[in-house]
């Protein structure tokens, strides 16, 4: 009696379906991890800005100068209206007069931001590096 011999094929691992299964498992894992991520936060109390008190018209060496800008685009040096040319002269004089000159820029609500940039540029060209903004918008910067 003759026995039929069966030809055995060698076992193969198909790589493409394996990659598909691995990608599916990885995507499912990432989605599950994203849903498990809870947004935790720390309660932070931010400081409230302390508005700077109005200074007299004279420049005091250790006090900052307040340059104000109103909605019309006018400049004010410690509540006194000045032109841009006068502002430049005063900034240079403040640099000479003070050992540590500081300038604070404040403005009315709705004042042009470009005018503040001009003040920063002029202060820096005069040699004053400490220029800051008062973050509280004023109702009026004109002298009361």
C-alpha positions in Angstrom: 0.0 0.0 0.0 1.2 3.3 -1.0 0.9 6.2 1.5 0.3 9.6 0.0 2.9 12.1 1.1 1.6 15.5 1.8 3.8 18.4 1.1 4.0 20.6 4.1 4.4 24.3 3.5 6.7 26.3 5.8 5.0 28.6 8.3 5.1 32.3 7.4 4.4 35.3 9.5 2.6 38.0 7.5 4.1 41.3 8.6 1.5 43.7 7.2 -1.5 42.5 9.2 0.8 42.5 12.2 1.7 46.1 11.7 -2.0 47.0 11.3 -2.9 45.2 14.6 0.0 47.0 16.5 -1.1 50.4 15.1 -4.7 49.8 16.2 -3.6 48.8 19.7 -1.3 51.8 20.0 -4.0 54.2 18.8 -6.5 52.7 21.3 -3.9 53.0 24.1 -3.3 56.7 23.3 -7.0 57.5 23.2 -7.6 55.7 26.5 -4.7 57.5 28.1 -6.0 60.9 26.9 -9.4 60.3 28.4 -7.7 59.3 31.7 -5.7 62.5 31.8 -7.4 64.9 34.2 -6.7 68.6 34.1 -5.2 69.4 37.5 -4.3 72.9 38.4 -3.0 74.9 41.2 -5.0 77.9 42.4 -2.8 81.0 41.9 -3.6 84.5 43.2 -2.1 87.0 40.9 -1.0 90.3 42.4 -3.1 93.4 41.8 -1.1 96.3 40.4 -0.6 99.1 42.8 -1.3 102.4 41.0 1.5 104.9 41.3 0.6 108.1 43.1 0.6 111.3 41.2 3.9 113.1 41.5 4.5 116.8 41.5 5.6 118.5 38.3 9.2 118.6 39.4 11.3 115.6 38.7 12.6 113.9 41.9 15.7 111.9 41.4 14.6 108.7 43.1 10.9 108.8 41.8 9.8 107.6 38.4 8.4 110.1 35.9 4.8 109.4 34.7 4.2 110.0 31.0 0.5 109.9 30.3 -1.2 109.5 26.9 -4.8 110.5 26.3 -7.3 109.3 23.7 -6.5 112.4 21.5 -2.9 111.4 21.4 -1.6 114.2 23.6 1.4 113.6 26.0 1.5 114.6 29.6 4.6 114.8 31.8 3.5 114.3 35.4 0.0 115.6 34.5 1.3 118.6 32.6 0.6 118.6 28.8 3.7 118.7 26.7 4.6 118.3 23.0 6.7 115.4 21.7 9.7 117.7 21.3 9.4 118.9 24.9 8.9 115.3 26.0 12.2 114.3 24.3 14.1 117.2 26.0 12.6 116.3 29.4 13.5 112.6 29.0 17.1 113.6 28.3 17.1 116.0 31.3 15.7 113.2 33.5 18.5 110.9 32.4 21.1 113.6 33.4 19.3 114.5 36.7 18.7 111.0 38.0 21.2 108.3 38.8 18.6 105.6 38.2 16.0 107.1 35.8 12.6 105.4 35.6 9.6 106.2 33.3 6.1 104.9 33.9 3.7 105.1 30.9 0.0 105.3 31.7 -2.9 105.9 29.4 -6.6 106.5 29.1 -8.9 103.7 28.1 -8.8 103.8 24.3 -5.4 105.6 23.9 -3.3 104.7 20.9 -0.6 102.1 21.7 1.6 103.5 19.0 2.1 106.7 21.0 3.4 104.6 23.9 5.9 102.9 21.6 7.2 106.4 20.6 7.7 107.2 24.3 9.6 103.9 24.8 11.8 104.6 21.7 12.6 108.1 22.8 13.4 107.0 26.4 15.7 104.3 25.2 17.5 106.7 22.8 17.9 109.1 25.8 19.6 106.3 27.7 16.7 105.4 30.0 16.3 101.6 30.2 13.7 101.3 32.9 10.4 102.0 31.2 7.3 100.3 32.5 3.5 100.5 31.9 0.8 101.2 34.5 -1.6 98.4 33.6 -4.7 100.2 34.9 -6.4 102.3 32.3 -7.4 105.8 33.5 -10.6 107.6 32.9 -8.7 110.8 32.4 -5.0 111.7 32.5 -5.5 115.4 32.3 -4.8 117.6 35.3 -7.8 117.8 37.6 
